[in-house]
Every structure is written in structure tokens, then in C-alpha cells.
Amino acid sequence: METFLLMAPPTTQGGKGGTGSMIIGFLPIILIFLIFYFLVLRPQTKRAKDLQRSIAALKQGDRIVTTGGLFGTVVSDKDEGSVFVIKIAENVKVEVAKTAIAGVVKKSKEG
């Protein structure tokens, strides 16, 4: 039965790796990080910034969805915009923290 051993390829500098081989060794790790950045991190931060902008621009009459899945219409804001009062049904108003808003479903038709 034959046994195969994984060995490093021979180098041309008397057994020592030069700067070029060190860069080539790190190249796959650098490429994986770049792919991860452009496919995952960058779009996620863009979505988060867009959500923050839309939450900062909320006004009365905007329709929102919370992280809990409740849909409602913004009635007013309290505590300088850190808490919103939303109407989820007739005669049912709920206070929701600004951080609990998952997205803006529809902007109001006013200005």
C-alpha cells in the first residue's frame, strides 16, 4: 500500500521562501476577505444606513412595520423622536421604540 505525503513545493532560494512566495501564500486569504466584504458587509451597512435615514425622516401618517411584525401608522413621536406612537387598529395606539422599527412600508402622501 502506498502512502502519499503532502509536501511543500521546493523553493528556488535555497529552502527559504522569499517575499514573493509570502505574498502568494496570503493571497487566497486576502481574496476571501475581499469577496466577503463586497458580497456581505458592504450591502449590509448600506441597508442599515438607508433604514436609519428613513427612520429619521418619519412623520405623521407614515406606515411602518416593527421588528415584532406589527404594522401601524405613525400618529406622533415622544421623547424627541426616540419613541413613536403608532396606530395598529381602531382606537388602539402603541408606543414603539425607534430601534424597534424594522422598516417603512409606505410614506404619507403629505409634502
N, C-alpha and C positions, 0 to 999 in steps of 0.2 A: 504494500500500500504506500502510495506516495504522499508526502506532506509538503504543502506549499507554505512558505513563509512570506509574509508581506514585508518587503524591504523598501527603504527609501531609495530613489534613483540616485545613481552616482553623480557627484558634483564635479565640476571641472577645476575647482580651486583647491585641489589637494585635500578634499574631505571637508572643507569648510564652506558653508553657504555664504554667498555674498549678499549685498544689499538688494540686488535684483531678485534673488530667489526668496528673500524675506518678504518683499512686496508681493510677489506672486503667491506666496503662501497665505497672505492676509486678504488677497483679492476676493476669494469667494465669500468671506465674512463681510467684507465691505459691500459687495454686491447684494447680499441678502439683506443687510441693513437698509440700503438704498431702496430696494424693492418694497420692503416692509414700510418704509417711510412714505413712499409715493402711493402705495395702494391702501394703507390703513390709517396712518397717523395724520397725514395732511388732510384727507377728506373729513376725518372725524373732527379736527379742530375747526375746519371751515363750517361744518354743520353747527357746531357749538357756538361759534361767533354769530352765525345767522340767527340762531334761536335767541341768543342774548339781545341782539338788535331788535328782533320782533317783539320780545317781551318788554323791552324798554319803551317801545312805541305803542304799547297797548293803550286803548282808550275805551270809553264807554260805548257799548254796542258791539264790540269785537267778540267773535265766537271762538272759544278756546277748548282744548282738551287737557286734562290733568294727567299726571303720571299714574293715577289710580284708574283712569279710563272714564272719568266723568266729563261730559260735555256740558258747557254752560256759556252764558253770555255775561260779559263784564258789566257790572252795574256801577261800581265805584272802586276807588282804591283807598286804603287806610295806611297809616304809619309811613307816610311819604313814599308810597309805592312798593313797600315790601310785602304788603298783604292786599289781596284783591277780594272784593265781594262779587261773587258770581251767582247768577240766577240759573238754577238747573231745572226748575219746573215752576208752575204757577204757585205763587206765594211760598216758594222755597228758595231761600238765599243762603249761601255758604261762604265762609271766609276761607280763602286759599292762599297759602304762602307763595311768594313769587317763584321760589325754587321748585314748587310742585307743578308748575305749568310745563307740559310736555310739548306744546305747540299751538300755533294759531291756525284755526281751521278756516275762518273767513273774517276778513276785515269789515268794519262797519261801512255803510255807504256814505256816511258824513265825511266831508272835507278830507 
